C-alpha cells in the first residue's frame, strides 16, 4: 500500500505567526486569447492573501492549475478575469484567503496602414500590462500600454528656422524683390541648412477598466493615444510616406510637457481617470526628458 505523501503547507504551522498580504508565483509563461481571436504569449503573476497567521503556506499548484485552465478555455475580458480570481480565492478558503490578484504582461500585434501609400501596411507590437485584483467581490482592473512615437523639439525647430532666415537674408538681403525660380533653387540647395532634432519617444498610459465592461479596450486606448500625438512610429513606408511623416512631425512640435498634457486630455476624456508618463530619448543630450501626470481619481501605479 502506497504511503501518503507529506503535505507540509497543510500539516505544519508557521514558526513566526504573521499574516501575509500576498503569496503566489510570478514569471509564469502561458498563452492568452484576446477578444479579436489572437493568441499571444504572456507572463503571469498570481497571488492570494494569507490572513491565517499560523498557516505554513498556500497551495501553489492550485493557483497554477486554475490559471492553466483559464488560458486554455477563456477569452481575456473582465467577466472571465472576475471568475478566475473568484476561483483562486475559493481554492484557498482553508487558508482564510479573502483576496486574489493577477498581473499579465503581453503584447498586442496590430497591422497599421502606411500614411499615404495605398495597400501598404506593416505590423506593430504594443506591450500591455493588465492588473486585476479581487477584494470583497469587487474587481479592480487596470490596463497599461506603451506607445512609441516621434517628438520634434519646438526650440530646436525655432532655432533652425532662424538659421534659415538669416541665411536667406544674407543671400538676398540687398534685393527688394526675388524671382520665384531663384527662391525655389535656393531652398532646394539650402533649405536643410539647419534641421530640428527629433527622437523616438515613449508614452506609458494607465487606465481603469470597469468590471462591468464587456471587453478590454486595448485598441481603443492605442488609437486614442496615437491620434492625440499625431506622430506614431511607422512600419512599412515609401518615400511619400516618409515625407508625410516629416510633415506630421513639423505640425506636431512638442516638448515632453506638451505630449503629457495632450495625452492626459485625450485619455481622460475617453476613459476617465488615468496616469501618463512620457520619455523623450534625446538625440541632443546624453540624458532623456520625462514628464508624468495623473488624474485625481487614479489609484493604480504605472509600471
Secondary structure, 3 states (H helix, E strand, C coil): CCCCCCCHHHHCECCCCCCEEEEEEEEEEEEEECCCCCEEEEEEEEEEEECCCCECCCCHHHHHHHHHHHHHHCECCHHHHHHHHHHHHHCCHHHCCCEEEEEEEEEEEEEEECCCCCCCEEEEEEEEEEEEEEECCEEEEEEEEEEEEEEECHHHHHHHHHHHHHHHHHHHCCCCCCCHHHHHHHHHHHCCCCCCCEEEEEEEEEEEECCCCCCCCHHHHHHHHHHHHCCECCCCCCHHHHHHHHHHHHHCCCCHHHHHHHHHHHHHHHHCCEEEEEEECCCCCCCCEEEEEECCCCCCCCC
